[in-house]
Amino acid sequence: MTQSDKWIDISLTIHPGMPYWPDNPAVSVEPSQCLAHGDVCNVSKMTIGTHTGTHVDGINHFIKGGIGIDRMPLDATIGKARVIEIKDPKQITIAEIEPHDIQAGERILFKTQNSNNALKSDSFVEDFVHIATDAAKYLAKKKVRTVGVDYLSVGGYEGNVIDVHHALLGSGIWAIEGLDLSKVEPGEYELICLPIKLKDGDGGLARAILRPIEN
């Protein structure tokens, strides 16, 4: 196998007015110092939730006593990853992922219709494609290393969001949420995704990129 030189940015751009989980803080970016106003440099003040845009969940996001994002092993989100395309318009199910023969230790990124639909919306989309509870338990049983999804949560809004997070994070599986996989084909990639090192953070905003691994 060889690696392509082409990196693909799969991160969402942070900006005021972007969609966010309804009970989380809205994004605000305001100038604190401004060259146009005679200051010596530009400095901005930002207000943002830790689970906005592309981010990685700390285990302590849903698991009491779990480790924070600052203690995440770097190899959880750096290394070989596999992008699996999901056709189901509602959920990521066992029936659809089982044929892919997922192995222990894999980093799996699910590309759903979210990448071309929900992620393009200017407002929060409630009926995004998410992981079914039994599929989350299946992934935990498979002992995958990391799971990535292309909307703001692995679990559904006002649905199984708690159950899915408990199934994954409670098994020590790291979750990357808010990935833009619209320009990514199914297959094997090199993944680099580093969340900010926030002490005891329940989540960390991240820049995520992929590079194809060619056979």
N, CA, C and O of each residue as an XYZ file, in Angstrom:
860
protein
N       0.825     -1.199      0.000
C       0.000      0.000      0.000
C       0.862      1.254      0.000
O       1.919      1.288      0.630
N       0.418      2.263     -0.694
C       1.116      3.549     -0.711
C       0.157      4.640     -0.273
O      -1.061      4.492     -0.370
N       0.722      5.740      0.209
C      -0.094      6.856      0.657
C      -0.086      7.968     -0.368
O       0.957      8.314     -0.921
N      -1.248      8.518     -0.613
C      -1.365      9.654     -1.520
C      -0.814     10.898     -0.833
O      -0.746     10.959      0.394
N      -0.422     11.885     -1.625
C       0.030     13.168     -1.061
C      -1.146     14.116     -0.826
O      -0.966     15.223     -0.319
N      -2.331     13.683     -1.192
C      -3.495     14.558     -1.123
C      -4.212     14.428      0.224
O      -4.815     13.398      0.521
N      -4.137     15.472      1.017
C      -4.864     15.506      2.281
C      -6.243     16.114      2.041
O      -6.394     17.061      1.269
N      -7.238     15.558      2.711
C      -8.617     16.048      2.606
C      -9.026     16.598      3.961
O      -8.983     15.886      4.964
N      -9.419     17.859      3.993
C      -9.876     18.475      5.238
C     -11.325     18.046      5.472
O     -12.202     18.354      4.664
N     -11.576     17.343      6.561
C     -12.934     16.877      6.865
C     -13.500     17.602      8.098
O     -14.393     17.098      8.779
N     -12.959     18.785      8.360
C     -13.398     19.588      9.498
C     -14.452     20.603      9.073
O     -14.479     21.043      7.924
N     -15.308     20.965     10.004
C     -16.262     22.048      9.793
C     -15.613     23.377     10.158
O     -14.818     23.444     11.096
N     -15.945     24.426      9.428
C     -15.414     25.757      9.706
C     -16.248     26.416     10.814
O     -17.473     26.501     10.721
N     -15.564     26.874     11.849
C     -16.245     27.526     12.964
C     -16.609     28.957     12.588
O     -15.765     29.713     12.108
N     -17.865     29.323     12.807
C     -18.284     30.692     12.509
C     -19.575     31.012     13.258
O     -20.359     30.105     13.539
N     -19.808     32.270     13.583
C     -21.069     32.660     14.223
C     -22.255     32.292     13.338
O     -22.200     32.436     12.117
N     -23.312     31.823     13.959
C     -24.500     31.452     13.210
C     -24.527     30.003     12.762
O     -25.532     29.548     12.216
N     -23.433     29.261     12.985
C     -23.406     27.862     12.583
C     -24.316     27.037     13.491
O     -24.557     27.425     14.634
N     -24.825     25.908     13.003
C     -25.681     25.059     13.833
C     -24.927     24.496     15.041
O     -23.727     24.233     14.973
N     -25.645     24.318     16.133
C     -25.072     23.736     17.346
C     -26.168     22.964     18.068
O     -27.354     23.184     17.823
N     -25.774     22.066     18.950
C     -26.747     21.282     19.714
C     -27.619     22.254     20.507
O     -27.091     23.140     21.179
N     -28.946     22.104     20.441
C     -29.862     23.118     20.946
C     -29.627     23.656     22.354
O     -29.846     24.845     22.582
N     -29.189     22.831     23.310
C     -28.992     23.370     24.665
C     -27.548     23.797     24.932
O     -27.187     24.101     26.069
N     -26.723     23.819     23.881
C     -25.325     24.244     24.007
C     -25.198     25.738     23.708
O     -26.129     26.338     23.171
N     -24.048     26.352     24.050
C     -23.855     27.778     23.743
C     -23.762     28.031     22.241
O     -23.202     27.227     21.497
N     -24.308     29.138     21.818
C     -24.150     29.566     20.421
C     -22.721     30.067     20.217
O     -22.039     30.442     21.170
N     -22.287     30.068     18.971
C     -20.938     30.538     18.645
C     -20.925     32.060     18.523
O     -21.749     32.654     17.827
N     -19.982     32.664     19.211
C     -19.799     34.113     19.129
C     -18.314     34.415     18.983
O     -17.499     33.918     19.760
N     -17.961     35.221     17.998
C     -16.575     35.655     17.797
C     -16.590     37.170     17.673
O     -17.176     37.718     16.739
N     -15.942     37.845     18.616
C     -15.951     39.304     18.648
C     -14.524     39.840     18.762
O     -13.682     39.212     19.404
N     -14.243     40.984     18.151
C     -12.902     41.561     18.275
C     -12.632     42.082     19.688
O     -13.451     42.785     20.280
N     -11.474     41.719     20.200
C     -11.030     42.247     21.486
C     -10.015     43.369     21.259
O     -10.016     44.387     21.952
N      -9.155     43.149     20.272
C      -8.243     44.184     19.783
C      -8.359     44.191     18.261
O      -8.591     43.148     17.650
N      -8.200     45.354     17.656
C      -8.459     45.455     16.220
C      -7.511     46.453     15.565
O      -7.428     47.609     15.979
N      -6.791     45.991     14.528
C      -5.885     46.882     13.798
C      -6.642     48.066     13.207
O      -6.138     49.189     13.201
N      -7.859     47.814     12.709
C      -8.638     48.879     12.075
C      -9.028     49.980     13.050
O      -9.330     51.105     12.651
N      -9.017     49.640     14.329
C      -9.369     50.630     15.358
C      -8.148     51.223     16.051
O      -8.271     51.914     17.062
N      -6.972     50.949     15.499
C      -5.760     51.537     16.037
C      -4.975     50.671     16.991
O      -3.940     51.104     17.498
N      -5.433     49.460     17.251
C      -4.675     48.550     18.119
C      -3.479     47.985     17.350
O      -3.426     48.058     16.122
N      -2.522     47.421     18.091
C      -1.285     46.949     17.461
C      -1.454     45.581     16.787
O      -0.585     45.146     16.031
N      -2.573     44.909     17.064
C      -2.796     43.590     16.472
C      -4.279     43.249     16.528
O      -5.072     43.948     17.158
N      -4.630     42.165     15.858
C      -5.991     41.640     15.922
C      -6.047     40.502     16.936
O      -5.257     39.560     16.864
N      -6.971     40.590     17.867
C      -7.223     39.527     18.842
C      -8.736     39.383     18.974
O      -9.451     40.379     19.080
N      -9.219     38.154     18.967
C     -10.661     37.926     19.044
C     -11.044     37.201     20.325
O     -10.270     36.417     20.874
N     -12.236     37.477     20.780
C     -12.833     36.781     21.920
C     -13.877     35.825     21.362
O     -14.726     36.217     20.562
N     -13.805     34.549     21.797
C     -14.702     33.540     21.253
C     -15.479     32.852     22.364
O     -14.912     32.484     23.393
N     -16.774     32.681     22.154
C     -17.621     31.878     23.026
C     -18.135     30.709     22.208
O     -18.697     30.899     21.129
N     -17.945     29.498     22.718
C     -18.322     28.323     21.942
C     -18.452     27.123     22.872
O     -17.726     27.026     23.861
N     -19.360     26.219     22.569
C     -19.475     24.981     23.330
C     -18.393     23.999     22.925
O     -17.895     24.049     21.801
N     -18.030     23.118     23.822
C     -16.959     22.153     23.546
C     -17.393     21.032     22.604
O     -16.576     20.206     22.197
N     -18.686     21.008     22.260
C     -19.188     19.968     21.359
C     -19.800     20.591     20.104
O     -20.803     20.113     19.574
N     -19.172     21.659     19.654
C     -19.608     22.377     18.455
C     -18.706     22.002     17.282
O     -17.507     21.785     17.459
N     -19.281     21.928     16.096
C     -18.470     21.648     14.913
C     -17.769     20.308     15.031
O     -18.288     19.386     15.659
N     -16.596     20.196     14.433
C     -15.808     18.967     14.506
C     -15.145     18.893     15.877
O     -14.404     19.798     16.262
N     -15.407     17.825     16.605
C     -14.874     17.711     17.963
C     -14.750     16.243     18.363
O     -15.324     15.356     17.731
N     -13.991     16.013     19.424
C     -13.833     14.677     19.992
C     -14.416     14.691     21.397
O     -14.151     15.606     22.176
N     -15.205     13.681     21.716
C     -15.773     13.572     23.059
C     -14.741     13.042     24.042
O     -14.034     12.077     23.754
N     -14.658     13.678     25.202
C     -13.932     13.064     26.309
C     -14.770     11.914     26.832
O     -15.994     11.934     26.696
N     -14.142     10.917     27.424
C     -14.909      9.817     28.008
C     -15.819     10.350     29.115
O     -16.905      9.820     29.348
N     -15.360     11.411     29.796
C     -16.145     12.001     30.880
C     -17.348     12.807     30.396
O     -18.084     13.367     31.209
N     -17.553     12.871     29.094
C     -18.721     13.580     28.555
C     -20.022     12.942     29.070
O     -20.981     13.639     29.403
N     -20.034     11.607     29.127
C     -21.214     10.911     29.626
C     -20.905      9.915     30.743
O     -21.815      9.412     31.402
N     -19.622      9.634     30.952
C     -19.245      8.599     31.915
C     -18.613      9.235     33.159
O     -17.541      9.835     33.085
N     -19.288      9.094     34.288
C     -18.780      9.650     35.542
C     -17.453      8.996     35.903
O     -17.350      7.771     35.950
N     -16.440      9.816     36.156
C     -15.117      9.297     36.479
C     -14.270      8.982     35.262
O     -13.116      8.577     35.398
N     -14.831      9.163     34.064
C     -14.070      8.916     32.841
C     -13.013      9.978     32.626
O     -13.098     11.065     33.197
N     -12.011      9.673     31.803
C     -10.917     10.620     31.591
C     -11.345     11.741     30.649
O     -12.218     11.567     29.798
N     -10.709     12.888     30.824
C     -11.001     14.043     29.991
C     -10.228     14.010     28.690
O      -9.373     13.150     28.477
N     -10.539     14.954     27.828
C      -9.953     14.994     26.495
C      -8.444     15.226     26.536
O      -7.741     14.837     25.604
N      -7.939     15.848     27.588
C      -6.500     16.098     27.695
C      -5.698     14.824     27.918
O      -4.481     14.812     27.730
N      -6.368     13.762     28.313
C      -5.685     12.489     28.570
C      -5.968     11.452     27.483
O      -5.642     10.275     27.640
N      -6.570     11.889     26.394
C      -6.825     10.985     25.285
C      -5.517     10.494     24.669
O      -4.659     11.314     24.342
N      -5.340      9.190     24.503
C      -4.141      8.694     23.817
C      -4.106      9.220     22.389
O      -5.116      9.181     21.686
N      -2.955      9.710     21.960
C      -2.877     10.317     20.631
C      -3.213      9.334     19.517
O      -3.742      9.728     18.477
N      -2.907      8.055     19.730
C      -3.176      7.092     18.662
C      -4.658      6.747     18.536
O      -5.046      5.981     17.653
N      -5.483      7.309     19.413
C      -6.924      7.098     19.263
C      -7.441      7.761     17.997
O      -8.363      7.259     17.355
N      -6.842      8.893     17.641
C      -7.329      9.655     16.487
C      -6.237      9.975     15.480
O      -6.390     10.875     14.655
N      -5.137      9.239     15.548
C      -4.076      9.345     14.548
C      -3.718      7.947     14.090
O      -3.414      7.076     14.906
N      -3.754      7.730     12.769
C      -3.406      6.420     12.235
C      -4.381      5.973     11.166
O      -5.174      6.769     10.663
N      -4.321      4.709     10.824
C      -5.169      4.158      9.768
C      -6.640      4.190     10.188
O      -6.983      3.838     11.317
N      -7.494      4.617      9.268
C      -8.935      4.653      9.507
C      -9.662      4.132      8.278
O      -9.147      4.180      7.161
N     -10.861      3.638      8.507
C     -11.667      3.139      7.390
C     -12.980      3.912      7.315
O     -13.694      4.049      8.308
N     -13.284      4.414      6.123
C     -14.540      5.108      5.886
C     -15.537      4.119      5.310
O     -15.293      3.505      4.272
N     -16.666      3.969      5.997
C     -17.727      3.059      5.558
C     -18.954      3.889      5.195
O     -19.418      4.704      5.992
N     -19.470      3.678      3.999
C     -20.649      4.428      3.565
C     -21.928      3.732      4.004
O     -22.080      2.521      3.844
N     -22.847      4.520      4.561
C     -24.119      4.026      5.055
C     -25.240      4.543      4.159
O     -25.337      5.744      3.906
N     -26.083      3.637      3.681
C     -27.182      4.020      2.794
C     -28.480      4.302      3.535
O     -29.305      5.084      3.061
N     -28.670      3.682      4.681
C     -29.907      3.849      5.433
C     -30.126      5.332      5.750
O     -29.220      5.974      6.281
N     -31.291      5.891      5.445
C     -31.539      7.319      5.642
C     -31.877      7.706      7.077
O     -32.055      8.889      7.368
N     -31.967      6.732      7.973
C     -32.365      7.038      9.342
C     -31.308      6.676     10.382
O     -30.995      7.480     11.260
N     -30.760      5.464     10.280
C     -29.831      4.986     11.309
C     -28.683      4.177     10.718
O     -28.764      3.658      9.605
N     -27.627      4.089     11.490
C     -26.506      3.199     11.197
C     -26.815      1.901     11.935
O     -26.796      1.869     13.166
N     -27.095      0.847     11.206
C     -27.593     -0.394     11.785
C     -26.580     -1.528     11.711
O     -25.633     -1.491     10.925
N     -26.802     -2.534     12.546
C     -25.952     -3.724     12.509
C     -26.030     -4.375     11.134
O     -25.016     -4.811     10.588
N     -27.227     -4.439     10.582
C     -27.417     -5.110      9.290
C     -26.535     -4.513      8.206
O     -26.075     -5.227      7.316
N     -26.297     -3.204      8.276
C     -25.513     -2.558      7.231
C     -24.008     -2.582      7.511
O     -23.200     -2.585      6.582
N     -23.637     -2.600      8.789
C     -22.202     -2.554      9.083
C     -21.584     -3.937      9.268
O     -20.373     -4.095      9.114
N     -22.398     -4.938      9.595
C     -21.857     -6.273      9.851
C     -21.093     -6.865      8.672
O     -20.069     -7.513      8.887
N     -21.554     -6.666      7.419
C     -20.811     -7.229      6.277
C     -19.418     -6.639      6.086
O     -18.624     -7.192      5.325
N     -19.104     -5.541      6.748
C     -17.795     -4.905      6.576
C     -16.706     -5.539      7.452
O     -15.550     -5.119      7.421
N     -17.091     -6.547      8.226
C     -16.109     -7.316      9.010
C     -15.198     -6.394      9.840
O     -13.973     -6.455      9.736
N     -15.807     -5.567     10.639
C     -15.069     -4.632     11.489
C     -14.258     -5.393     12.524
O     -14.749     -6.334     13.148
N     -13.001     -4.973     12.700
C     -12.072     -5.662     13.593
C     -11.748     -4.823     14.830
O     -11.914     -3.603     14.836
N     -11.288     -5.504     15.864
C     -10.871     -4.827     17.094
C      -9.750     -3.840     16.788
O      -8.844     -4.132     16.007
N      -9.825     -2.675     17.411
C      -8.773     -1.678     17.258
C      -8.935     -0.754     16.071
O      -8.159      0.190     15.919
N      -9.926     -1.000     15.223
C     -10.112     -0.148     14.046
C     -10.661      1.227     14.407
O     -11.368      1.405     15.399
N     -10.305      2.192     13.560
C     -10.913      3.522     13.606
C     -11.888      3.567     12.445
O     -11.487      3.495     11.284
N     -13.174      3.685     12.762
C     -14.222      3.607     11.756
C     -14.940      4.950     11.645
O     -15.413      5.494     12.643
N     -15.016      5.477     10.424
C     -15.730      6.722     10.165
C     -16.929      6.392      9.277
O     -16.771      5.801      8.209
N     -18.122      6.774      9.720
C     -19.334      6.473      8.976
C     -19.759      7.669      8.131
O     -20.015      8.758      8.644
N     -19.828      7.437      6.825
C     -20.317      8.461      5.909
C     -21.782      8.176      5.599
O     -22.109      7.137      5.026
N     -22.657      9.094      5.976
C     -24.087      8.934      5.738
C     -24.582     10.081      4.855
O     -23.791     10.892      4.374
N     -25.882     10.136      4.651
C     -26.442     11.235      3.875
C     -26.311     12.569      4.617
O     -26.573     13.625      4.040
N     -25.909     12.529      5.888
C     -25.684     13.776      6.634
C     -24.677     14.684      5.941
O     -24.844     15.903      5.911
N     -23.629     14.080      5.384
C     -22.551     14.878      4.810
C     -23.033     15.778      3.675
O     -22.523     16.883      3.492
N     -24.002     15.306      2.928
C     -24.507     16.092      1.801
C     -25.838     16.779      2.091
O     -26.332     17.552      1.270
N     -26.417     16.499      3.255
C     -27.707     17.087      3.577
C     -27.675     17.862      4.891
O     -27.607     19.092      4.879
N     -27.724     17.168      6.010
C     -27.803     17.827      7.316
C     -26.668     18.816      7.549
O     -26.890     19.902      8.085
N     -25.449     18.446      7.149
C     -24.307     19.342      7.374
C     -24.389     20.618      6.547
O     -23.739     21.610      6.876
N     -25.168     20.605      5.493
C     -25.279     21.777      4.626
C     -26.363     22.747      5.108
O     -26.490     23.851      4.578
N     -27.135     22.338      6.105
C     -28.218     23.176      6.611
C     -27.675     24.296      7.496
O     -26.708     24.101      8.232
N     -28.302     25.465      7.419
C     -27.905     26.604      8.245
C     -28.483     26.528      9.651
O     -28.132     27.332     10.514
N     -29.365     25.566      9.880
C     -29.956     25.394     11.204
C     -29.804     23.946     11.653
O     -29.537     23.063     10.838
N     -29.972     23.707     12.933
C     -29.824     22.369     13.479
C     -30.869     21.433     12.895
O     -32.053     21.765     12.841
N     -30.423     20.262     12.457
C     -31.309     19.258     11.867
C     -31.580     18.176     12.920
O     -30.650     17.530     13.401
N     -32.836     17.984     13.269
C     -33.182     17.047     14.331
C     -33.153     15.587     13.887
O     -32.807     14.710     14.678
N     -33.510     15.317     12.634
C     -33.627     13.924     12.181
C     -32.395     13.449     11.418
O     -32.514     12.801     10.378
N     -31.218     13.771     11.933
C     -29.979     13.335     11.278
C     -29.781     11.829     11.449
O     -30.313     11.215     12.374
N     -29.010     11.256     10.541
C     -28.682      9.828     10.622
C     -27.748      9.610     11.805
O     -26.762     10.331     11.960
N     -28.052      8.623     12.635
C     -27.263      8.376     13.839
C     -27.101      6.873     14.053
O     -27.718      6.067     13.356
N     -26.282      6.514     15.007
C     -26.022      5.103     15.284
C     -27.169      4.514     16.094
O     -27.561      5.081     17.114
N     -27.710      3.384     15.653
C     -28.736      2.672     16.417
C     -28.102      2.127     17.700
O     -26.910      1.822     17.729
N     -28.897      2.011     18.742
C     -28.372      1.570     20.031
C     -27.732      0.189     19.942
O     -26.643     -0.021     20.477
N     -28.384     -0.744     19.281
C     -27.800     -2.083     19.182
C     -26.540     -2.084     18.327
O     -25.649     -2.907     18.539
N     -26.456     -1.174     17.367
C     -25.236     -1.067     16.553
C     -24.086     -0.505     17.390
O     -22.936     -0.910     17.221
N     -24.398      0.425     18.288
C     -23.367      0.968     19.183
C     -22.832     -0.140     20.095
O     -21.628     -0.225     20.337
N     -23.720     -0.972     20.589
C     -23.303     -2.090     21.443
C     -22.502     -3.113     20.630
O     -21.575     -3.738     21.146
N     -22.865     -3.273     19.370
C     -22.126     -4.167     18.471
C     -20.700     -3.659     18.277
O     -19.750     -4.441     18.317
N     -20.548     -2.355     18.067
C     -19.220     -1.761     17.893
C     -18.395     -1.894     19.169
O     -17.184     -2.111     19.121
N     -19.067     -1.761     20.310
C     -18.372     -1.925     21.587
C     -17.900     -3.367     21.759
O     -16.791     -3.614     22.232
N     -18.742     -4.302     21.374
C     -18.373     -5.721     21.466
C     -17.214     -6.039     20.532
O     -16.376     -6.888     20.835
N     -17.173     -5.351     19.397
C     -16.078     -5.541     18.442
C     -14.776     -4.894     18.914
O     -13.706     -5.139     18.355
N     -14.888     -4.061     19.958
C     -13.727     -3.371     20.546
C     -13.013     -2.458     19.550
O     -11.785     -2.444     19.469
N     -13.808     -1.698     18.794
C     -13.184     -0.721     17.904
C     -12.496      0.342     18.739
O     -12.830      0.536     19.908
N     -11.548      1.020     18.145
C     -10.771      2.041     18.849
C     -11.494      3.374     18.875
O     -11.584      4.035     19.910
N     -12.017      3.761     17.689
C     -12.604      5.085     17.512
C     -13.744      5.005     16.504
O     -13.679      4.250     15.534
N     -14.787      5.794     16.747
C     -15.906      5.894     15.823
C     -16.091      7.363     15.452
O     -16.094      8.233     16.323
N     -16.245      7.637     14.152
C     -16.488      8.999     13.691
C     -17.799      9.081     12.933
O     -18.154      8.164     12.193
N     -18.524     10.189     13.120
C     -19.810     10.375     12.435
C     -19.871     11.764     11.802
O     -19.133     12.676     12.174
N     -20.779     11.890     10.831
C     -20.850     13.134     10.067
C     -22.005     14.045     10.482
O     -22.593     14.733      9.647
N     -22.321     14.046     11.760
C     -23.163     15.105     12.333
C     -22.738     15.295     13.781
O     -21.727     14.732     14.201
N     -23.479     16.067     14.545
C     -23.003     16.542     15.841
C     -23.095     15.536     16.975
O     -22.690     15.842     18.097
N     -23.616     14.347     16.715
C     -23.721     13.346     17.774
C     -23.763     11.941     17.195
O     -24.297     11.714     16.109
N     -23.189     11.000     17.943
C     -23.280      9.592     17.550
C     -24.692      9.061     17.771
O     -25.124      8.136     17.083
N     -25.420      9.652     18.741
C     -26.780      9.238     19.050
C     -27.790     10.241     18.540
O     -27.439     11.381     18.237
N     -29.044      9.828     18.442
C     -30.083     10.663     17.866
C     -30.617     11.726     18.809
O     -30.620     11.550     20.027
N     -31.062     12.815     18.239
C     -31.618     13.930     19.001
C     -32.935     13.509     19.659
O     -33.824     12.970     19.000
N     -33.046     13.760     20.964
C     -34.234     13.385     21.742
C     -34.610     11.922     21.503
O     -35.787     11.561     21.485
N     -33.596     11.101     21.323
C     -33.822      9.677     21.084
C     -32.873      8.847     21.932
O     -33.005      8.789     23.155
N     -31.904      8.197     21.268
C     -30.996      7.293     21.971
C     -29.635      7.924     22.250
O     -28.644      7.210     22.404
N     -29.578      9.238     22.315
C     -28.292      9.930     22.473
C     -27.547      9.465     23.726
O     -26.329      9.291     23.686
N     -28.258      9.262     24.832
C     -27.608      8.824     26.071
C     -27.139      7.378     25.940
O     -26.002      7.055     26.282
N     -28.015      6.516     25.448
C     -27.684      5.089     25.337
C     -26.476      4.845     24.436
O     -25.606      4.036     24.761
N     -26.425      5.545     23.308
C     -25.314      5.335     22.373
C     -24.000      5.840     22.958
O     -22.969      5.178     22.836
N     -24.035      7.010     23.591
C     -22.812      7.513     24.219
C     -22.334      6.572     25.336
O     -21.137      6.319     25.472
N     -23.268      6.067     26.118
C     -22.884      5.145     27.191
C     -22.290      3.865     26.620
O     -21.316      3.337     27.156
N     -22.871      3.368     25.538
C     -22.365      2.137     24.926
C     -20.948      2.317     24.400
O     -20.100      1.442     24.574
N     -20.694      3.449     23.759
C     -19.371      3.683     23.160
C     -18.367      4.188     24.185
O     -17.350      3.537     24.429
N     -18.639      5.334     24.785
C     -17.684      5.913     25.731
C     -17.479      5.009     26.941
O     -16.376      4.913     27.480
N     -18.559      4.348     27.360
C     -18.452      3.441     28.499
C     -17.571      2.233     28.224
O     -17.122      1.561     29.152
N     -17.326      1.960     26.951
C     -16.431      0.858     26.553
C     -15.038      1.372     26.191
O     -14.187      0.618     25.718
N     -14.820      2.669     26.423
C     -13.506      3.244     26.127
C     -13.297      3.583     24.667
O     -12.164      3.792     24.234
N     -14.381      3.642     23.897
C     -14.290      3.996     22.484
C     -14.359      5.506     22.347
O     -15.237      6.144     22.929
N     -13.444      6.081     21.587
C     -13.414      7.528     21.387
C     -14.332      7.904     20.227
O     -14.388      7.202     19.217
N     -15.042      9.004     20.378
C     -16.016      9.421     19.370
C     -15.628     10.763     18.766
O     -15.431     11.749     19.476
N     -15.522     10.779     17.442
C     -15.313     12.029     16.704
C     -16.646     12.398     16.078
O     -17.246     11.589     15.369
N     -17.110     13.601     16.333
C     -18.410     14.031     15.827
C     -18.243     15.302     14.985
O     -17.308     16.079     15.181
N     -19.172     15.489     14.047
C     -19.127     16.681     13.207
C     -18.116     16.615     12.077
O     -17.502     17.626     11.737
N     -17.936     15.441     11.491
C     -17.025     15.288     10.355
C     -17.752     15.571      9.042
O     -18.908     15.184      8.870
N     -17.077     16.241      8.131
C     -17.617     16.486      6.797
C     -16.967     15.490      5.843
O     -15.818     15.663      5.438
N     -17.712     14.449      5.491
C     -17.179     13.402      4.628
C     -17.735     13.486      3.213
O     -17.679     12.513      2.461
N     -18.269     14.644      2.854
C     -18.906     14.814      1.545
C     -17.937     14.602      0.381
O     -18.360     14.206     -0.705
N     -16.650     14.858      0.590
C     -15.667     14.710     -0.485
C     -14.814     13.464     -0.322
O     -13.753     13.338     -0.934
N     -15.287     12.544      0.509
C     -14.509     11.347      0.835
C     -15.218     10.102      0.321
O     -16.405      9.901      0.575
N     -14.478      9.270     -0.403
C     -15.012      7.998     -0.873
C     -14.752      6.916      0.174
O     -13.802      7.025      0.949
N     -15.581      5.879      0.206
C     -15.324      4.776      1.134
C     -13.952      4.166      0.876
O     -13.497      4.112     -0.266
N     -13.298      3.711      1.931
C     -11.987      3.112      1.769
C     -11.083      3.355      2.959
O     -11.535      3.754      4.032
N      -9.807      3.111      2.755
C      -8.825      3.226      3.827
C      -8.045      4.527      3.712
O      -7.675      4.957      2.620
N      -7.806      5.139      4.859
C      -7.148      6.444      4.915
C      -6.198      6.528      6.103
O      -6.259      5.730      7.038
N      -5.334      7.505      6.034
C      -4.569      7.914      7.198
C      -5.326      9.077      7.824
O      -5.657     10.050      7.146
N      -5.592      8.972      9.097
C      -6.356      9.983      9.823
C      -5.464     10.753     10.783
O      -4.651     10.171     11.501
N      -5.628     12.073     10.783
C      -5.053     12.918     11.830
C      -6.183     13.794     12.352
O      -6.762     14.583     11.605
N      -6.491     13.655     13.617
C      -7.546     14.451     14.241
C      -7.109     14.761     15.672
O      -7.087     13.873     16.524
N      -6.767     16.007     15.930
C      -6.265     16.372     17.248
C      -7.166     17.399     17.919
O      -7.285     18.528     17.442
N      -7.810     17.009     19.036
C      -8.622     17.963     19.788
C      -7.736     18.865     20.636
O      -6.615     18.495     20.987
N      -8.243     20.048     20.962
C      -7.478     20.931     21.831
C      -7.292     20.265     23.193
O      -8.145     19.499     23.641
N      -6.176     20.563     23.839
C      -5.828     19.917     25.102
C      -6.411     20.724     26.265
O      -5.709     21.493     26.922
N      -7.698     20.532     26.499
C      -8.415     21.229     27.558
C      -8.417     20.365     28.808
O      -8.903     19.235     28.779
N      -7.880     20.884     29.904
C      -7.738     20.105     31.136
C      -9.091     19.567     31.595
O     -10.043     20.320     31.803
N      -9.148     18.250     31.746
C     -10.365     17.552     32.167
C     -11.547     17.860     31.249
O     -12.702     17.765     31.662
N     -11.254     18.228     30.008
C     -12.302     18.629     29.075
C     -13.263     17.502     28.724
O     -12.848     16.368     28.486
N     -14.559     17.828     28.695
C     -15.559     16.837     28.280
C     -15.598     16.707     26.763
O     -16.249     15.810     26.228
N     -14.905     17.595     26.077
C     -14.798     17.531     24.629
C     -13.754     18.515     24.158
O     -13.357     19.417     24.896
N     -13.313     18.341     22.931
C     -12.310     19.254     22.390
C     -12.538     19.531     20.923
O     -12.636     18.602     20.121
N     -12.626     20.810     20.559
C     -12.716     21.174     19.146
C     -11.493     20.633     18.423
O     -10.396     20.624     18.980
N     -11.674     20.181     17.185
C     -10.583     19.491     16.498
C     -10.494     19.870     15.033
O     -11.482     20.279     14.422
N      -9.296     19.728     14.474
C      -9.066     19.798     13.032
C      -8.794     18.367     12.582
O      -7.889     17.711     13.097
N      -9.570     17.893     11.631
C      -9.437     16.505     11.189
C      -9.142     16.464      9.696
O      -9.770     17.173      8.910
N      -8.177     15.626      9.310
C      -7.803     15.474      7.914
C      -7.588     13.999      7.591
O      -7.233     13.204      8.462
N      -7.810     13.648      6.326
C      -7.610     12.287      5.838
C      -6.702     12.295      4.623
O      -6.715     13.235      3.829
N      -5.911     11.234      4.484
C      -5.108     11.037      3.282
C      -5.322      9.599      2.781
O      -5.132      8.648      3.539
N      -5.710      9.442      1.527
C      -6.004      8.091      1.025
C      -4.800      7.161      1.110
O      -3.661      7.573      0.892
N      -5.073      5.905      1.430
C      -4.068      4.841      1.351
C      -4.408      4.036      0.111
O      -5.478      3.434      0.024
N      -3.507      4.028     -0.832
C      -3.767      3.370     -2.117
C      -3.158      1.991     -2.168
O      -2.032      1.782     -1.718
N      -3.908      1.039     -2.721
C      -3.418     -0.338     -2.848
C      -2.437     -0.448     -3.996
O      -1.915     -1.531     -4.260
